[in-house]
């Protein structure tokens, strides 16, 4: 064991906590700090997992009784056996603080058979343990297998709109703040739609970064992980799906478009989902079998990424808006589907809570055109009648109205206002 090198690595990473200026993230307040289980944070590259660990340290007001290590440090290229974790703990206790209580293990997958060491540490009951993992080597399902029930898992997404505003020094704590800052909020919402929500992109306003993220994820989280040989086809499928976010896409149509097998098409979609580049939204049905067989809608991890790599010749603001609404619902832990009425009218989102259908949401950029307005209202009203729901919601760019039709109420609201009103630091996985 090279004690001097270990001390240098520990000293460097401990100092990054002091030096970094970190913007608040809502997830920090939702974690179960009382649990004795390992807390793991899983999400796409560049979504801010390392920064969240540092925010947790500040949130807990820890001084010198914690060890923070990023295992992507060059030291671990060669020193990557599981016993190295215990060696770091021993050195920390001897040279920094014998009363070590908290372990923050960032990008833990860089250590071979890390799970053995982490399970042993957890079972010793000496430490509260937080870990992060890159989606390339460590996914939620794999963590469940490796840690066999000894953990609580949280998903880390890019920034919510509330967090985006916080990064821009606009703080929203009460509904009145939305009214008082309405012009600034509306201006920043268009920027949110355009550049997206990856933290570094938001801070630098450099949309080119997100292209690098896209190709990094393809190469490191998919090609290398799954040994993909048809790299060009994978890339084309990824771009095609992200370009068609908020649309229904079938495996059969992709198979024909790219002239590959059904099995390979299905595998590529799974890879893209596992790396968090895309999400699928199923159609609501009371029949689980029908629900599984129904065509899925595709959504992108980030509107800025969609804008950066999409082959669309002009922006479809309505679909970008819908994608943002989807991600917000996903972040807040909602059980969501899209809905088709008996006469085949579509409603963008139905939210379930337990066994009950809770809410219907339609998304439309604007309702200026009478045909568009009539279509959106008809689809929503038909679904409300079929599901015996009294209220429905249409989210738009900036329109606000309440429509009463018999006993039914349809609320029309600007999307940015809804995003802020429904954001809570006490709900869901962010």
C-alpha positions in Angstrom: 0.0 0.0 0.0 1.4 3.4 -1.0 0.3 5.5 1.9 1.7 8.7 0.5 -0.2 8.4 -2.8 -3.4 7.5 -0.9 -3.1 10.6 1.3 -2.6 12.8 -1.8 -5.8 11.4 -3.5 -7.9 11.8 -0.3 -6.6 15.3 0.2 -7.3 16.3 -3.4 -10.9 15.0 -3.3 -11.7 16.4 0.1 -10.7 19.8 -1.1 -13.0 19.7 -4.1 -15.9 19.9 -1.6 -14.6 23.2 -0.3 -13.6 24.7 -3.6 -16.7 23.9 -5.8 -19.6 26.3 -6.0 -22.6 24.1 -6.2 -26.1 24.9 -7.2 -29.0 23.4 -5.3 -30.7 20.2 -6.5 -34.1 19.1 -5.3 -33.1 15.5 -4.9 -30.9 16.3 -2.0 -33.9 17.1 0.3 -35.8 13.9 -0.7 -33.2 11.3 0.3 -33.8 8.9 3.2 -30.9 10.0 5.5 -32.2 7.9 8.4 -32.0 4.6 6.6 -29.1 2.3 7.3 -29.1 1.0 3.7 -26.7 2.2 1.0 -28.0 5.2 -1.0 -27.2 4.9 -4.7 -27.7 7.6 -7.4 -28.1 6.3 -11.0 -28.7 8.4 -14.1 -27.3 9.5 -17.4 -23.8 10.9 -17.9 -23.3 14.5 -17.0 -26.6 14.7 -15.1 -24.9 15.9 -11.9 -24.4 12.8 -9.8 -21.0 13.9 -8.4 -22.2 17.4 -7.6 -25.2 15.9 -5.8 -22.9 13.9 -3.6 -21.1 17.1 -2.7 -24.4 18.8 -2.0 -25.4 16.0 0.3 -22.1 16.6 2.3 -23.0 20.3 2.6 -26.7 19.5 3.4 -25.6 17.3 6.3 -23.1 19.9 7.5 -20.3 17.4 7.6 -16.9 18.7 8.6 -14.2 16.1 8.7 -15.9 12.8 9.4 -16.6 11.9 5.8 -14.5 10.4 3.0 -15.3 11.5 -0.6 -13.5 9.6 -3.4 -14.1 9.8 -7.2 -12.9 6.5 -8.5 -12.3 8.0 -12.0 -9.1 9.5 -10.4 -6.1 8.2 -12.5 -4.8 6.5 -9.3 -7.4 3.8 -9.7 -6.5 2.8 -13.2 -4.0 0.3 -11.7 -5.1 0.3 -8.1 -8.6 -1.0 -8.7 -9.1 -4.1 -6.6 -11.8 -4.2 -4.0 -9.4 -4.1 -1.0 -8.3 -0.6 -2.1 -11.5 0.8 -0.6 -10.7 -0.5 2.9 -7.1 0.7 2.5 -8.4 4.2 1.9 -10.6 4.0 5.0 -7.7 2.8 7.1 -5.4 5.7 5.9 -8.2 8.2 6.4 -8.8 7.1 10.0 -5.1 7.2 10.8 -4.1 10.5 9.1 -7.3 12.5 8.9 -10.0 11.5 11.4 -10.5 8.3 13.4 -14.2 9.0 13.7 -15.1 8.4 10.1 -18.9 8.0 9.7 -19.8 8.8 6.1 -18.6 7.3 2.8 -19.2 9.0 -0.5 -18.0 6.6 -3.3 -18.3 8.3 -6.7 -18.2 6.2 -9.9 -17.8 3.0 -7.9 -18.0 0.7 -10.9 -14.3 1.6 -11.7 -13.3 -0.8 -8.8 -13.3 -4.5 -9.6 -15.9 -6.5 -7.6 -16.7 -3.3 -5.7 -20.0 -4.8 -4.4 -18.1 -7.2 -2.1 -16.3 -4.4 -0.4 -19.4 -2.1 -0.2 -21.6 -5.0 1.2 -19.0 -5.7 3.8 -18.8 -2.0 4.8 -22.5 -1.8 5.0 -22.8 -5.0 7.1 -20.3 -3.6 9.5 -22.8 -0.9 10.5 -20.0 1.6 10.9 -20.8 3.9 8.0 -23.6 5.7 6.1 -22.7 4.9 2.5 -23.6 6.9 -0.7 -22.5 5.6 -4.1 -23.0 6.8 -7.7 -22.6 4.7 -10.8 -22.2 5.5 -14.5 -25.0 4.0 -16.5 -22.4 2.3 -18.7 -21.5 -0.3 -16.1 -24.0 0.1 -13.3 -27.8 0.2 -13.9 -30.6 0.1 -11.3 -31.4 -3.6 -12.0 -27.7 -4.5 -11.7 -27.4 -2.7 -8.4 -30.4 -4.6 -7.0 -28.7 -7.9 -8.0 -25.3 -6.9 -6.7 -26.4 -5.4 -3.4 -29.2 -7.9 -2.7 -31.7 -5.5 -1.0 -29.1 -3.5 0.9 -29.8 -0.2 -0.9 -32.2 2.5 -1.7 -32.0 3.7 -5.4 -32.7 7.2 -6.7 -32.7 8.3 -10.3 -30.8 11.4 -11.2 -32.2 13.4 -14.2 -30.9 16.6 -15.8 -32.3 19.8 -14.3 -36.0 20.3 -13.6 -37.2 23.8 -14.7 -37.2 24.9 -11.1 -33.5 23.9 -10.8 -32.8 25.5 -14.2 -34.1 28.8 -12.8 -32.1 28.4 -9.7 -29.0 28.0 -11.9 -30.0 31.3 -13.4 -30.4 32.9 -10.0 -34.2 33.0 -10.2 -35.6 31.5 -7.0 -39.2 30.3 -6.8 -40.4 29.4 -3.3 -44.1 30.5 -3.5 -46.8 30.9 -6.1 -46.5 34.7 -5.8 -42.9 34.4 -7.0 -44.1 33.0 -10.3 -46.3 36.1 -10.8 -43.6 38.5 -9.7 -40.9 36.9 -12.0 -43.3 36.1 -14.9 -41.3 37.8 -17.6 -38.0 36.4 -16.6 -39.5 32.9 -16.1 -41.1 33.0 -19.6 -37.8 34.1 -21.2 -35.8 31.4 -19.4 -38.4 28.7 -20.3 -37.7 29.3 -24.0 -34.0 28.9 -23.2 -34.8 25.7 -21.3 -36.6 24.4 -24.3 -33.7 25.3 -26.6 -30.5 24.4 -24.7 -32.0 21.7 -22.5 -31.2 20.9 -18.9 -27.8 19.2 -18.5 -26.1 21.2 -15.7 -22.9 22.1 -17.5 -24.7 23.1 -20.6 -27.0 25.4 -18.6 -24.0 27.0 -16.8 -22.0 27.5 -20.0 -24.9 27.9 -22.5 -22.8 25.9 -24.9 -25.1 23.6 -26.8 -22.2 21.9 -28.5 -21.5 20.1 -25.3 -24.6 18.1 -25.5 -23.5 16.6 -28.9 -20.4 15.3 -27.1 -22.6 13.8 -24.4 -24.6 12.0 -27.0 -21.6 10.4 -28.7 -20.0 9.6 -25.3 -23.1 7.7 -24.2 -23.3 5.9 -27.5 -19.7 4.8 -27.4 -19.1 4.2 -23.7 -22.5 3.2 -22.5 -23.6 1.1 -25.5 -21.0 0.2 -28.1 -18.3 -0.7 -25.5 -20.7 -2.2 -23.0 -22.7 -4.4 -25.4 -19.9 -4.9 -28.0 -22.1 -3.4 -30.8 -20.6 -4.0 -34.2 -23.2 -2.1 -36.3 -22.2 1.3 -34.8 -23.6 3.4 -37.7 -27.0 1.7 -37.6 -27.1 2.2 -33.8 -26.3 5.9 -34.2 -28.9 6.3 -37.0 -31.6 4.6 -34.9 -30.7 6.8 -31.9 -31.0 9.9 -34.0 -34.2 8.7 -35.6 -35.9 8.0 -32.3 -34.7 11.3 -30.7 -35.8 13.2 -33.8 -39.2 11.6 -33.4 -39.6 12.1 -29.6 -43.2 12.4 -28.5 -44.3 10.1 -31.3 -45.5 6.5 -31.5 -42.8 4.4 -33.0 -43.0 0.6 -33.7 -40.2 -1.9 -33.8 -41.6 -3.2 -37.0 -41.3 0.2 -38.8 -37.7 0.6 -37.5 -36.8 -2.9 -38.7 -38.0 -2.1 -42.2 -36.4 1.4 -42.2 -33.0 0.2 -41.2 -33.2 -3.3 -42.8 -32.2 -5.2 -39.7 -33.8 -8.0 -37.8 -36.6 -7.6 -35.3 -34.4 -9.0 -32.5 -31.5 -6.5 -33.2 -33.9 -3.6 -33.4 -35.4 -4.5 -30.1 -31.9 -4.9 -28.6 -30.8 -1.5 -29.8 -33.9 0.1 -28.3 -33.2 -1.6 -25.0 -29.6 -0.3 -25.1 -30.8 3.2 -25.7 -33.3 3.0 -22.8 -30.7 1.5 -20.4 -28.3 4.4 -21.1 -31.2 6.8 -20.4 -31.1 8.4 -23.9 -34.7 7.5 -24.5 -37.8 6.5 -22.6 -40.9 4.5 -23.7 -44.4 5.4 -22.7 -47.0 2.6 -22.9 -50.7 3.0 -23.8 -53.1 2.8 -20.9 -55.2 -0.3 -20.7 -57.0 -2.2 -18.0 -55.6 -5.4 -19.7 -51.9 -5.9 -18.9 -51.6 -8.1 -21.9 -53.0 -5.4 -24.2 -50.9 -2.8 -22.6 -47.7 -4.8 -23.2 -48.6 -5.3 -26.8 -49.6 -1.7 -27.6 -47.2 0.6 -29.5 -45.1 2.8 -27.3 -44.4 6.6 -27.5 -40.8 7.6 -27.4 -39.3 10.5 -25.4 -35.8 12.0 -25.3 -33.8 12.5 -22.1 -33.3 16.2 -22.9 -34.8 18.8 -25.3 -31.4 20.4 -25.9 -30.0 17.0 -27.0 -33.0 16.6 -29.3 -32.4 20.0 -30.8 -28.6 19.4 -31.2 -28.7 16.0 -32.9 -32.1 15.9 -34.6 -32.5 15.9 -38.3 -35.7 18.0 -38.2 -35.4 21.0 -40.5 -37.6 23.1 -38.2 -38.4 22.9 -34.5 -41.7 21.4 -33.6 -42.4 23.4 -30.4 -45.4 21.3 -29.5 -43.4 18.1 -29.4 -40.6 19.7 -27.4 -43.2 21.0 -25.0 -44.7 17.5 -24.7 -41.3 16.0 -24.1 -40.6 18.5 -21.2 -44.0 17.6 -19.6 -43.1 13.9 -19.9 -39.8 14.3 -18.2 -41.3 16.4 -15.4 -43.9 13.7 -14.7 -41.1 11.1 -14.8 -38.9 13.1 -12.4 -41.8 13.4 -9.9 -42.2 9.6 -9.8 -45.7 9.5 -11.5 -47.1 6.4 -13.0 -47.9 7.6 -16.5 -49.3 6.3 -19.8 -50.8 7.8 -23.0 -54.6 7.2 -23.5 -56.6 6.3 -26.6 -60.4 6.8 -26.5 -62.8 4.2 -27.9 -63.1 6.2 -31.1 -59.2 6.5 -31.3 -58.7 10.0 -30.1 -55.4 10.5 -28.2 -54.7 12.1 -24.9 -51.0 12.7 -24.2 -50.8 11.6 -20.6 -52.9 9.8 -18.1 -51.6 9.7 -14.5 -52.5 6.8 -12.3 -52.3 6.6 -8.5 -52.7 3.1 -7.1 -55.6 1.6 -8.9 -57.3 4.9 -9.7 -57.0 7.1 -12.8 -56.1 10.5 -11.3 -55.5 13.0 -14.1 -55.6 13.6 -17.9 -53.1 16.0 -19.5 -53.1 17.2 -23.1 -50.2 19.3 -24.5 -50.5 21.8 -27.3 -48.2 24.7 -28.2 -51.2 26.9 -28.7 -54.9 26.8 -29.3 -55.1 29.7 -31.8 -56.3 27.5 -34.6 -60.0 26.5 -34.2 -59.4 23.0 -35.5 -56.6 22.4 -33.1 -58.6 23.8 -30.2 -61.6 21.6 -31.0 -59.5 18.5 -31.5 -57.7 18.9 -28.2 -60.8 19.7 -26.2 -62.8 16.8 -27.9 -60.1 14.2 -27.2 -59.7 15.3 -23.5 -63.5 15.6 -22.9 -64.1 12.1 -24.5 -61.4 10.6 -22.2 -62.8 12.4 -19.2 -66.3 10.9 -19.9 -64.9 7.4 -20.4 -62.9 7.5 -17.2 -65.5 9.4 -15.2 -63.1 12.3 -14.4 -64.4 15.7 -13.7 -61.3 17.7 -14.5 -58.9 17.8 -17.4 -55.7 19.9 -18.2 -54.4 21.4 -21.4 -50.8 22.7 -21.2 -49.8 25.3 -23.7 -47.0 27.9 -24.3 -48.7 30.9 -22.6 -52.5 30.6 -22.7 -54.6 30.5 -19.6 -58.4 29.8 -19.4 -61.0 27.7 -17.6 -63.6 26.0 -19.8 -66.8 24.6 -18.2 -68.8 22.0 -20.2 -71.7 20.7 -18.2 -70.2 19.3 -15.0 -66.8 19.0 -16.6 -64.0 21.5 -16.1 -61.0 21.9 -18.5 -58.1 24.1 -17.3 -55.8 25.6 -19.9 -52.5 26.7 -18.4 -48.9 27.8 -19.5 -46.6 24.9 -19.2 -43.9 26.8 -17.3 -46.4 27.8 -14.6 -47.6 24.1 -14.2 -44.0 22.9 -14.0 -43.3 25.3 -11.1 -46.5 24.8 -9.3 -46.1 21.0 -9.3 -42.5 20.9 -8.3 -41.9 19.8 -4.8 -38.7 19.1 -2.9 -40.6 16.4 -1.0 -41.8 14.2 -3.9 -40.4 11.5 -6.2 -37.1 10.7 -7.7 -35.2 13.5 -9.4 
